[in-house]
């Protein structure tokens, strides 16, 4: 069934090009490292610089912050801008297993299991390498906060899967953050990886998460057990994009902050960047998806417009069933 919103208005999301290298089709996402590229922020002048920084003493991030503030001040009631820092979790044990067995064998056999004799990948935890990737992000944030005066996130959201919770914790805990911008994440169900079949994408219980991170917040009506994961059906692009739209709608409708951190997954970030109808639509990201390696982070300037009429329909497959292998493949 296609998505048919009944509202007479809807939100159209678009990325605003010209501020980050990841908007440029010539940027190679495979070789992109946010720690050597200043998060991809382009060194350039803005039309707001003459009034904000006439003596040219401010950093690029300070001038970009002023530019975004100006966009929001001039946007009117039906338009808002947010900067989303979208970070993929560090390497997890499921990533190691998929690399070892190969994607074909992983998809049809091993991903359906909780683990093997050497490791567990159900709700996969970070490997030591994954922890190091998150600590690398921590050091980079510390440097930019101290030297470049980058705006710290005002709000933090994370997928409920352990690898994202732990990545966010290693990345942001202990940073010298402004007192009015503390690191207190909201655990949000819909910012998770493609749901179903793969046990690495089945989340742990609310009780387990609360014991691990007792000071963090759950979004309202967060269920004790995973209400979305199914062993016999995996989300297709259409269902995932519908979920991504709902997650973005929730943030943009209920969070007045501009600078947002989202700790998530390659598949979910890909859905947000896919540009399918009203999920972060832009030519660059619609036709040349910007893939993120484990532990990588990219910021995106997002424009959200409230439009009159009926929202476009989603397209694509709603889901897939597992293709089982008869015997454990080894390659």
Residue frames relative to the residue before (quaternion, step in Angstrom):
aa qw qx qy qz dx dy dz
X 1.0000 0.0000 0.0000 0.0000 0.00 0.00 0.00
X 0.4059 -0.7145 0.5149 0.2440 3.58 -0.86 0.94
X 0.5393 -0.6156 0.4778 0.3193 3.53 -1.25 0.54
X 0.0092 0.8119 -0.5811 0.0561 3.61 -0.57 1.17
X 0.1832 -0.8080 0.5496 0.1071 3.63 0.12 1.20
X 0.3601 -0.7545 0.5130 0.1945 3.56 -0.99 0.86
X 0.5249 0.6545 -0.4048 0.3635 3.58 1.22 -0.33
X 0.4510 -0.6776 0.5112 0.2759 3.57 -1.17 0.59
X 0.7251 0.2629 -0.2281 0.5942 3.58 1.28 0.03
X 0.0392 -0.7803 0.6232 0.0357 3.54 -1.23 0.40
X 0.4550 -0.6745 0.5129 0.2737 3.56 -1.30 0.32
X 0.1567 -0.7622 0.6248 0.0637 3.53 -0.92 1.03
X 0.1791 -0.7955 0.5749 0.0683 3.57 -0.72 1.13
X 0.0589 0.7804 -0.6215 0.0357 3.56 -1.05 0.76
X 0.3943 -0.6732 0.5617 0.2756 3.53 -1.16 0.60
X 0.3470 -0.7322 0.5546 0.1893 3.55 -1.09 0.80
X 0.2657 -0.8081 0.5042 0.1487 3.63 -0.34 1.19
X 0.6731 0.5515 -0.3629 0.3333 3.51 -1.38 0.13
X 0.6842 0.4846 -0.2887 0.4622 3.58 1.26 -0.09
X 0.7951 0.2246 -0.0919 0.5558 3.58 1.13 -0.68
X 0.6022 -0.5802 0.4216 0.3506 3.55 -1.19 0.66
X 0.6249 0.5672 -0.3422 0.4132 3.58 1.07 -0.65
X 0.5760 0.5564 -0.3784 0.4641 3.59 1.30 -0.08
X 0.6403 0.5534 -0.3075 0.4350 3.56 1.24 -0.51
X 0.4564 -0.7127 0.4563 0.2748 3.63 -0.67 1.05
X 0.6482 0.5292 -0.3327 0.4349 3.61 1.14 -0.45
X 0.5382 0.6185 -0.4103 0.3994 3.61 1.24 -0.17
X 0.3080 -0.7578 0.5516 0.1628 3.56 -0.77 1.07
X 0.3217 -0.7768 0.5086 0.1856 3.57 -0.39 1.21
X 0.6080 0.5791 -0.3606 0.4062 3.59 1.07 -0.65
X 0.7641 0.3361 -0.1953 0.5148 3.57 1.01 -0.69
X 0.4393 0.7225 -0.4431 0.2979 3.58 1.27 0.08
X 0.0033 -0.7638 0.6452 -0.0182 3.57 -0.98 0.92
X 0.3806 -0.7712 0.4628 0.2151 3.56 -0.37 1.25
X 0.6506 0.5394 -0.3334 0.4179 3.60 1.10 -0.56
X 0.7086 0.3921 -0.2683 0.5217 3.60 1.19 -0.27
X 0.7144 0.4289 -0.2353 0.5004 3.57 1.30 -0.14
X 0.4765 -0.6878 0.4388 0.3275 3.61 1.22 0.38
X 0.6424 -0.5169 0.2861 0.4882 3.57 1.07 0.86
X 0.6274 -0.5519 0.3350 0.4354 3.59 1.23 0.28
X 0.4139 0.7173 -0.4764 0.2954 3.62 1.23 0.06
X 0.3647 -0.7516 0.5155 0.1908 3.57 -0.70 1.13
X 0.3849 -0.6963 0.5559 0.2408 3.56 -0.98 0.86
X 0.3027 0.7422 -0.5289 0.2789 3.56 -0.33 1.26
X 0.4968 -0.6249 0.5070 0.3250 3.54 -1.34 0.16
X 0.2360 -0.7444 0.6073 0.1465 3.55 -1.24 0.56
X 0.5929 -0.5878 0.4100 0.3673 3.56 -1.18 0.48
X 0.6323 0.5257 -0.3301 0.4635 3.59 1.27 -0.23
X 0.4697 0.7195 -0.4224 0.2885 3.62 1.23 -0.24
X 0.6497 0.5490 -0.3621 0.3813 3.65 0.77 -0.86
X 0.7254 0.4076 -0.2560 0.4920 3.60 0.98 -0.75
X 0.7101 0.4595 -0.2652 0.4629 3.59 1.04 -0.74
X 0.8254 0.0922 0.0147 0.5568 3.57 0.92 -0.90
X 0.0058 -0.8569 0.5154 -0.0011 3.59 0.68 1.06
X 0.7168 0.4250 -0.2535 0.4912 3.60 1.10 -0.58
X 0.3920 -0.7597 0.4436 0.2692 3.60 1.34 0.12
X 0.3938 0.7229 -0.4715 0.3164 3.55 0.84 1.00
X 0.5895 0.5927 -0.3601 0.4141 3.57 1.26 -0.26
X 0.5167 -0.6208 0.4827 0.3385 3.56 -1.23 0.43
X 0.6785 -0.4744 0.3639 0.4268 3.55 -1.30 0.24
X 0.6648 0.5045 -0.3095 0.4557 3.59 0.96 -0.80
X 0.6319 0.5177 -0.3423 0.4642 3.59 1.01 -0.69
X 0.6805 0.4756 -0.2943 0.4733 3.57 0.98 -0.83
X 0.6230 0.5189 -0.3412 0.4756 3.58 1.08 -0.64
X 0.6172 0.5407 -0.3406 0.4590 3.59 1.00 -0.79
X 0.6605 0.4974 -0.3038 0.4733 3.57 0.97 -0.86
X 0.6312 0.5345 -0.3282 0.4563 3.59 1.02 -0.78
X 0.6647 0.4879 -0.3063 0.4757 3.60 0.91 -0.86
X 0.6273 0.5313 -0.3303 0.4638 3.57 1.01 -0.79
X 0.6458 0.5178 -0.3105 0.4673 3.56 1.02 -0.82
X 0.6254 0.5379 -0.3377 0.4534 3.59 0.98 -0.80
X 0.6836 0.4762 -0.2916 0.4700 3.59 0.92 -0.85
X 0.6440 0.5296 -0.3275 0.4444 3.58 0.99 -0.75
X 0.7544 0.3899 -0.1978 0.4896 3.57 1.08 -0.75
X 0.5337 0.7132 -0.3593 0.2782 3.58 1.28 -0.20
X 0.4292 -0.6866 0.4891 0.3243 3.61 1.06 -0.57
X 0.7165 -0.5006 0.3009 0.3814 3.55 -1.33 0.23
X 0.7478 0.4314 -0.2211 0.4536 3.59 1.07 -0.63
X 0.7068 0.3697 -0.2548 0.5466 3.58 1.27 0.21
X 0.0746 0.7791 -0.6217 0.0302 3.56 -1.05 0.75
X 0.2621 -0.7542 0.5877 0.1307 3.53 -1.23 0.62
X 0.0109 0.7704 -0.6375 0.0037 3.56 -1.09 0.78
X 0.2981 -0.7045 0.6101 0.2063 3.54 -1.23 0.57
X 0.1333 -0.8036 0.5792 0.0332 3.54 -0.58 1.22
X 0.1795 -0.7410 0.6384 0.1051 3.58 -0.76 1.07
X 0.0575 -0.8262 0.5603 -0.0138 3.57 -0.19 1.29
X 0.0370 -0.8302 0.5549 -0.0391 3.55 -0.47 1.25
X 0.3202 -0.7161 0.5859 0.2034 3.54 -0.99 0.87
X 0.5748 -0.6003 0.4360 0.3451 3.57 -1.07 0.75
X 0.5716 -0.5675 0.4622 0.3709 3.55 -1.26 0.35
X 0.7307 -0.4224 0.2912 0.4504 3.54 -1.30 0.19
X 0.1474 -0.7800 0.6046 0.0657 3.55 -0.96 0.98
X 0.6708 -0.5047 0.3511 0.4147 3.56 -1.26 0.26
X 0.5894 0.5531 -0.3776 0.4518 3.62 1.13 -0.43
X 0.6098 0.5388 -0.3500 0.4640 3.61 1.10 -0.64
X 0.6423 0.5170 -0.3138 0.4708 3.57 1.02 -0.84
X 0.6717 0.5060 -0.2984 0.4514 3.56 0.92 -0.93
X 0.6573 0.5016 -0.3236 0.4599 3.59 0.91 -0.84
X 0.6446 0.5119 -0.3245 0.4660 3.58 0.99 -0.77
X 0.6714 0.5087 -0.2999 0.4478 3.58 1.00 -0.82
X 0.7689 0.3734 -0.1968 0.4803 3.58 0.82 -1.01
X 0.4636 -0.6401 0.4736 0.3886 3.58 1.14 -0.58
X 0.6106 -0.6124 0.3617 0.3483 3.55 -1.03 0.82
X 0.6462 0.5308 -0.3383 0.4314 3.62 0.91 -0.82
X 0.6952 0.4542 -0.2688 0.4881 3.58 0.85 -0.96
X 0.6094 0.5532 -0.3409 0.4544 3.56 1.08 -0.72
X 0.7070 0.4858 -0.2760 0.4335 3.56 0.76 -1.04
X 0.7915 0.3612 -0.1911 0.4546 3.59 0.84 -0.88
X 0.8038 0.2380 -0.1437 0.5259 3.62 1.14 -0.24
X 0.7951 0.3785 -0.2158 0.4220 3.56 0.32 -1.25
X 0.6348 0.5524 -0.3441 0.4165 3.61 1.01 -0.70
X 0.6192 0.5488 -0.3353 0.4505 3.59 1.26 -0.37
X 0.6557 0.4970 -0.2990 0.4834 3.57 1.29 -0.30
X 0.5680 -0.6063 0.4382 0.3432 3.56 -1.28 0.33
X 0.7725 -0.2152 0.1594 0.5758 3.57 1.21 -0.43
X 0.4137 -0.6555 0.5429 0.3232 3.55 -1.28 -0.38
X 0.7664 -0.3681 0.2400 0.4685 3.59 -1.20 -0.29
X 0.7409 0.4346 -0.2199 0.4624 3.59 1.17 -0.46
X 0.8208 0.0563 0.0013 0.5684 3.61 1.10 -0.54
X 0.3142 -0.7029 0.6030 0.2088 3.54 -1.34 0.38
X 0.0764 -0.8157 0.5718 0.0421 3.56 -0.92 0.86
X 0.3993 0.6645 -0.5184 0.3609 3.61 1.17 0.22
X 0.7966 -0.0807 -0.0454 0.5973 3.57 -0.68 1.16
X 0.1098 -0.8855 0.4466 0.0658 3.51 0.87 1.13
X 0.3200 -0.7129 0.5962 0.1842 3.52 -1.14 0.82
X 0.6204 -0.5398 0.4122 0.3922 3.56 -1.30 0.20
X 0.4092 -0.6463 0.5814 0.2773 3.52 -1.21 0.61
X 0.6722 -0.4460 0.3594 0.4691 3.64 -1.19 0.08
X 0.6350 0.5145 -0.3356 0.4683 3.60 1.04 -0.71
X 0.6376 0.5300 -0.3238 0.4558 3.58 1.05 -0.74
X 0.6230 0.5219 -0.3315 0.4791 3.57 1.07 -0.73
X 0.6462 0.5170 -0.3184 0.4623 3.58 0.97 -0.81
X 0.6212 0.5329 -0.3436 0.4605 3.59 1.03 -0.71
X 0.6657 0.4891 -0.3037 0.4748 3.58 0.97 -0.82
X 0.6493 0.5059 -0.3147 0.4727 3.59 1.04 -0.74
X 0.5846 0.5505 -0.3635 0.4724 3.58 1.16 -0.57
X 0.6454 0.4994 -0.3131 0.4859 3.58 1.01 -0.81
X 0.6101 0.5552 -0.3405 0.4511 3.59 1.04 -0.78
X 0.6811 0.4864 -0.2896 0.4644 3.58 0.85 -0.97
X 0.6524 0.5140 -0.3208 0.4553 3.57 1.02 -0.76
X 0.6295 0.5113 -0.3301 0.4831 3.59 0.98 -0.81
X 0.6433 0.5302 -0.3304 0.4426 3.60 0.91 -0.88
X 0.6596 0.5107 -0.3053 0.4591 3.56 0.98 -0.86
X 0.7022 0.4654 -0.2815 0.4595 3.59 0.83 -0.93
X 0.6208 0.5339 -0.3501 0.4549 3.59 1.03 -0.69
X 0.7207 0.4549 -0.2455 0.4620 3.59 0.95 -0.89
X 0.8106 0.3256 -0.1348 0.4677 3.57 0.87 -0.96
X 0.7818 0.3204 -0.1578 0.5112 3.58 1.02 -0.78
X 0.3387 -0.7710 0.4757 0.2540 3.58 1.32 -0.12
X 0.1354 0.7933 -0.5725 0.1567 3.55 0.93 0.92
X 0.4892 -0.6419 0.4822 0.3408 3.63 -0.95 0.70
X 0.3740 -0.7048 0.5515 0.2434 3.58 -0.79 0.95
X 0.5884 -0.5553 0.4269 0.4040 3.61 -1.09 0.51
X 0.3627 -0.7146 0.5586 0.2139 3.53 -1.12 0.73
X 0.7741 0.1377 -0.0653 0.6145 3.56 1.21 -0.60
X 0.1610 -0.7754 0.6061 0.0740 3.53 -1.15 0.73
X 0.0315 -0.7747 0.6316 -0.0005 3.54 -0.94 0.96
X 0.0155 -0.8017 0.5974 0.0107 3.55 -1.11 0.63
X 0.5614 -0.5474 0.5119 0.3508 3.49 -1.29 0.56
X 0.4916 -0.6755 0.4557 0.3072 3.63 -1.08 0.54
X 0.5160 0.6415 -0.4271 0.3739 3.61 1.23 -0.04
X 0.6236 -0.6262 0.3217 0.3397 3.54 -0.90 1.00
X 0.6484 0.5408 -0.3378 0.4159 3.59 0.91 -0.82
X 0.6655 0.4713 -0.3021 0.4938 3.60 1.12 -0.60
X 0.6094 0.5429 -0.3478 0.4615 3.58 1.00 -0.77
X 0.7062 0.4628 -0.2677 0.4642 3.57 0.86 -0.98
X 0.6146 0.5383 -0.3471 0.4604 3.59 1.06 -0.70
X 0.6566 0.5026 -0.3103 0.4690 3.57 0.89 -0.92
X 0.6560 0.5235 -0.3135 0.4443 3.57 0.93 -0.88
X 0.6942 0.4616 -0.2811 0.4754 3.60 0.83 -0.95
X 0.6566 0.5324 -0.3113 0.4341 3.58 1.07 -0.71
X 0.8448 0.2640 -0.0877 0.4572 3.58 0.70 -1.08
X 0.5646 0.5967 -0.4121 0.3943 3.63 1.07 -0.44
X 0.8121 0.2768 -0.2100 0.4688 3.55 -0.96 0.90
X 0.4927 0.6426 -0.4512 0.3750 3.60 1.20 0.02
X 0.4840 -0.6342 0.5169 0.3105 3.55 -1.23 0.52
X 0.0491 0.8365 -0.5373 0.0961 3.56 0.34 1.31
X 0.5925 -0.5485 0.4341 0.3996 3.60 -1.14 0.47
X 0.5936 -0.6064 0.3937 0.3534 3.59 -1.04 0.74
X 0.7076 0.4403 -0.2713 0.4814 3.59 1.07 -0.62
X 0.7169 0.3555 -0.2503 0.5450 3.60 1.28 0.16
X 0.0810 0.8356 -0.5396 0.0631 3.62 0.70 1.01
X 0.4921 -0.6353 0.5068 0.3121 3.54 -1.24 0.48
X 0.2689 0.7141 -0.5961 0.2497 3.55 -0.16 1.36
X 0.1809 -0.8500 0.4842 0.1014 3.58 0.16 1.26
X 0.3110 -0.6678 0.6361 0.2297 3.49 -1.39 0.37
X 0.2917 -0.7571 0.5643 0.1526 3.57 -0.73 1.10
X 0.0646 -0.8460 0.5264 -0.0546 3.54 -0.37 1.31
X 0.4891 -0.7238 0.4159 0.2529 3.56 -0.59 1.21
X 0.7622 0.4524 -0.2246 0.4048 3.56 0.81 -1.00
X 0.5978 0.5477 -0.3793 0.4460 3.62 1.22 -0.04
X 0.4578 0.7085 -0.4258 0.3272 3.61 1.08 0.63
X 0.6851 -0.4807 0.3648 0.4081 3.53 -1.38 0.15
X 0.7114 -0.3996 0.3346 0.4715 3.58 -1.31 0.21
X 0.3230 -0.8070 0.4780 0.1262 3.55 -0.70 1.15
X 0.7436 0.4373 -0.3196 0.3920 3.53 -1.07 0.82
X 0.8387 0.2237 -0.2092 0.4503 3.53 -1.34 0.65
X 0.7493 0.3510 -0.2186 0.5173 3.62 0.56 -1.10
X 0.3985 -0.7419 0.4844 0.2369 3.59 -0.67 1.05
X 0.5623 0.6017 -0.3948 0.4073 3.59 1.18 -0.44
X 0.7190 0.4225 -0.2354 0.4990 3.59 1.22 -0.46
X 0.5128 0.5777 -0.4403 0.4576 3.58 1.25 0.45
X 0.3203 -0.7954 0.4799 0.1857 3.57 -0.45 1.14
X 0.5438 -0.5908 0.4915 0.3371 3.51 -1.34 0.36
X 0.6832 -0.4992 0.3455 0.4058 3.55 -1.30 0.16
X 0.6372 -0.5095 0.4185 0.3990 3.53 -1.29 0.36
X 0.6238 0.5488 -0.3343 0.4449 3.57 1.03 -0.79
X 0.6457 0.5158 -0.3145 0.4670 3.60 0.95 -0.88
X 0.6719 0.4953 -0.3009 0.4611 3.58 0.87 -0.94
X 0.6697 0.5087 -0.2999 0.4503 3.59 0.93 -0.91
X 0.6382 0.5091 -0.3283 0.4751 3.59 1.06 -0.67
X 0.6669 0.5021 -0.2939 0.4655 3.58 1.07 -0.76
X 0.8013 0.0816 -0.0028 0.5926 3.58 1.01 -0.88
X 0.0929 -0.8723 0.4775 0.0503 3.59 0.50 1.16
X 0.7036 0.4698 -0.2754 0.4566 3.60 1.11 -0.49
X 0.5581 0.6042 -0.3953 0.4088 3.58 1.25 -0.04
X 0.4337 -0.7148 0.4975 0.2312 3.55 -1.22 0.49
X 0.2766 -0.7129 0.6144 0.1944 3.53 -1.17 0.64
X 0.5024 -0.6002 0.5087 0.3586 3.56 -1.10 0.58
X 0.6441 -0.5364 0.3668 0.4036 3.59 -1.16 0.46
X 0.8402 0.1781 -0.1722 0.4824 3.53 -1.19 0.76
X 0.2870 0.7394 -0.5453 0.2713 3.58 1.08 0.71
X 0.3690 -0.7805 0.4688 0.1867 3.58 -0.58 1.19
X 0.5966 -0.5673 0.4310 0.3693 3.56 -1.21 0.51
X 0.7870 0.1837 -0.0926 0.5816 3.59 0.84 -0.97
X 0.6416 -0.5393 0.3820 0.3894 3.56 -1.19 0.54
X 0.2002 -0.8227 0.5208 0.1086 3.63 -0.45 1.13
X 0.6996 0.5205 -0.2426 0.4252 3.59 1.25 -0.34
X 0.6518 0.5502 -0.3263 0.4074 3.60 1.02 -0.75
X 0.0409 -0.7777 0.6273 0.0011 3.56 -1.00 0.91
X 0.4798 -0.7005 0.4551 0.2681 3.56 -0.96 0.88
X 0.7727 0.3665 -0.1737 0.4883 3.59 1.16 -0.51
X 0.7597 0.2752 -0.1960 0.5557 3.62 1.19 0.24
X 0.1073 -0.7841 0.6099 0.0410 3.56 -0.88 1.00
X 0.5858 -0.6123 0.4158 0.3302 3.54 -1.01 0.88
X 0.2633 -0.7040 0.6309 0.1925 3.51 -1.19 0.67
X 0.7507 -0.4087 0.2687 0.4441 3.55 -1.31 0.06
X 0.6500 0.5339 -0.3395 0.4209 3.57 0.93 -0.83
X 0.6796 0.4794 -0.2906 0.4731 3.57 0.85 -0.97
X 0.6594 0.5114 -0.3157 0.4516 3.56 0.98 -0.80
X 0.6596 0.4977 -0.3117 0.4691 3.58 0.99 -0.78
X 0.5950 0.5408 -0.3587 0.4742 3.59 1.10 -0.60
X 0.6626 0.4971 -0.2931 0.4774 3.55 0.98 -0.88
X 0.6427 0.5185 -0.3235 0.4620 3.59 0.96 -0.83
X 0.6308 0.5294 -0.3230 0.4664 3.57 1.02 -0.81
X 0.6609 0.5033 -0.3085 0.4633 3.58 0.94 -0.88
X 0.6467 0.5159 -0.3236 0.4593 3.59 1.01 -0.78
X 0.6641 0.4913 -0.3021 0.4757 3.58 0.95 -0.87
X 0.6204 0.5444 -0.3424 0.4490 3.57 0.96 -0.82
X 0.6510 0.5278 -0.3141 0.4461 3.56 0.94 -0.90
X 0.6718 0.4875 -0.2986 0.4710 3.58 0.95 -0.87
X 0.7253 0.4511 -0.2624 0.4491 3.58 0.74 -1.01
X 0.6820 0.4820 -0.2974 0.4626 3.61 1.07 -0.57
X 0.8074 0.3273 -0.1328 0.4727 3.58 1.01 -0.76
X 0.7187 0.3835 -0.2322 0.5315 3.59 1.23 -0.26
X 0.2604 -0.8030 0.5223 0.1210 3.56 -0.50 1.19
X 0.5146 0.6587 -0.4155 0.3587 3.59 1.22 -0.15
X 0.4389 -0.7158 0.4972 0.2189 3.55 -1.24 0.58
X 0.7622 0.3410 -0.1689 0.5237 3.59 0.97 -0.90
X 0.0001 0.8451 -0.5227 0.1120 3.52 -0.27 1.38
X 0.1780 -0.7537 0.6221 0.1152 3.58 -1.03 0.83
X 0.0457 -0.7764 0.6286 0.0034 3.57 -0.98 0.94
X 0.1362 -0.7782 0.6106 0.0552 3.58 -0.60 1.16
X 0.1465 0.8240 -0.5145 0.1866 3.55 -0.33 1.26
X 0.6221 -0.5564 0.4470 0.3218 3.54 -1.28 -0.58
X 0.6608 -0.5126 0.3619 0.4119 3.56 -1.23 0.37
X 0.6780 0.4970 -0.3030 0.4490 3.59 0.89 -0.88
X 0.6853 0.4782 -0.2905 0.4661 3.57 0.92 -0.87
X 0.6439 0.4893 -0.3259 0.4897 3.59 0.97 -0.79
X 0.6184 0.5374 -0.3386 0.4627 3.57 1.05 -0.71
X 0.6307 0.5209 -0.3295 0.4715 3.58 1.05 -0.72
X 0.6610 0.5039 -0.3036 0.4658 3.56 0.96 -0.85
X 0.7421 0.4005 -0.2117 0.4940 3.57 1.07 -0.74
X 0.4751 0.7182 -0.4243 0.2800 3.57 1.23 -0.23
X 0.3393 -0.7632 0.4891 0.2515 3.55 1.10 -0.62
X 0.3629 0.7351 -0.5031 0.2736 3.60 1.16 0.42
X 0.8177 -0.1679 0.0406 0.5491 3.54 -0.35 1.34
X 0.8391 -0.2304 0.1275 0.4760 3.61 -0.58 -0.98
X 0.5084 0.5883 -0.4767 0.4102 3.60 0.96 0.77
X 0.8041 -0.2983 0.1341 0.4964 3.58 -0.21 1.34
X 0.1023 0.8407 -0.5209 0.1071 3.56 0.71 1.11
X 0.2719 0.7131 -0.6278 0.1530 3.56 -0.94 0.95
X 0.6167 -0.5720 0.3766 0.3881 3.57 -1.09 0.62
X 0.6471 0.5288 -0.3305 0.4386 3.57 0.89 -0.92
X 0.7830 0.3584 -0.1906 0.4713 3.55 0.70 -1.05
X 0.5674 0.5786 -0.3976 0.4304 3.60 1.19 -0.25
X 0.8095 0.2990 -0.1298 0.4883 3.56 0.81 -0.99
X 0.7667 0.2251 -0.1442 0.5837 3.59 1.20 -0.39
X 0.1684 -0.8297 0.5220 0.1040 3.59 0.38 1.19
X 0.3326 -0.7443 0.5497 0.1823 3.55 -0.96 0.92
X 0.1875 -0.8173 0.5382 0.0853 3.57 -0.17 1.29
X 0.2326 -0.7771 0.5732 0.1158 3.55 -1.05 0.81
X 0.3797 -0.6878 0.5703 0.2399 3.54 -1.01 0.86
X 0.6697 -0.4734 0.3568 0.4473 3.58 -1.25 0.24
X 0.8208 0.2436 -0.2027 0.4753 3.53 -0.98 0.93
X 0.5591 0.6189 -0.3881 0.3921 3.60 1.26 -0.08
X 0.1640 -0.7775 0.6045 0.0564 3.56 -1.21 0.63
X 0.0262 0.7724 -0.6341 -0.0247 3.57 -1.08 0.72
X 0.3072 -0.7110 0.5933 0.2193 3.57 -1.08 0.72
X 0.0815 -0.7698 0.6317 0.0408 3.55 -1.19 0.63
X 0.3047 -0.7197 0.5931 0.1934 3.57 -0.97 0.90
X 0.0975 -0.8281 0.5519 -0.0139 3.55 -0.53 1.25
X 0.1879 -0.7499 0.6278 0.0911 3.52 -1.04 0.93
X 0.0935 -0.7883 0.6075 0.0278 3.57 -0.83 1.02
X 0.0722 -0.8091 0.5832 -0.0093 3.55 -0.69 1.14
X 0.2945 -0.7175 0.6017 0.1909 3.56 -1.02 0.82
X 0.0696 -0.8255 0.5593 -0.0299 3.54 -0.51 1.26
X 0.4661 -0.6541 0.5193 0.2921 3.54 -1.19 0.58
X 0.6608 0.5160 -0.3764 0.3943 3.55 -1.14 0.58
X 0.6124 -0.5367 0.4390 0.3797 3.53 -1.34 -0.34
X 0.4932 -0.6827 0.4554 0.2886 3.55 -0.84 0.96
X 0.5652 -0.5829 0.4506 0.3712 3.60 -1.13 0.55
X 0.5227 -0.6318 0.4750 0.3195 3.54 -1.22 0.48
X 0.4636 -0.6224 0.5436 0.3197 3.52 -1.25 0.49
X 0.1711 -0.7702 0.6033 0.1163 3.56 -1.23 0.45
X 0.5873 0.5926 -0.4229 0.3538 3.56 -1.27 0.18
X 0.6869 -0.4918 0.3563 0.3993 3.53 -1.35 0.03
X 0.4026 -0.7203 0.5029 0.2571 3.62 -0.90 0.83
X 0.8017 -0.1782 0.1298 0.5555 3.60 1.14 -0.51
X 0.2530 -0.7537 0.5877 0.1502 3.54 -1.32 0.27
X 0.3634 -0.6998 0.5672 0.2377 3.56 -1.23 0.50
X 0.6038 -0.5988 0.3695 0.3746 3.61 -1.12 0.52
X 0.2475 -0.7236 0.6216 0.1698 3.51 -1.21 0.62
X 0.1990 -0.8482 0.4831 0.0871 3.53 0.01 1.34
X 0.3325 -0.6943 0.5998 0.2185 3.54 -1.24 0.59
X 0.5092 -0.6680 0.4552 0.2954 3.59 -1.05 0.71
X 0.8025 0.0844 -0.0258 0.5901 3.58 1.08 -0.63
X 0.6124 -0.5646 0.3842 0.3983 3.61 -1.09 0.51
X 0.2828 -0.7502 0.5675 0.1878 3.62 -0.56 1.05
X 0.2885 -0.7644 0.5520 0.1667 3.54 -1.15 0.56
X 0.7859 0.1769 -0.1217 0.5799 3.60 1.25 -0.04
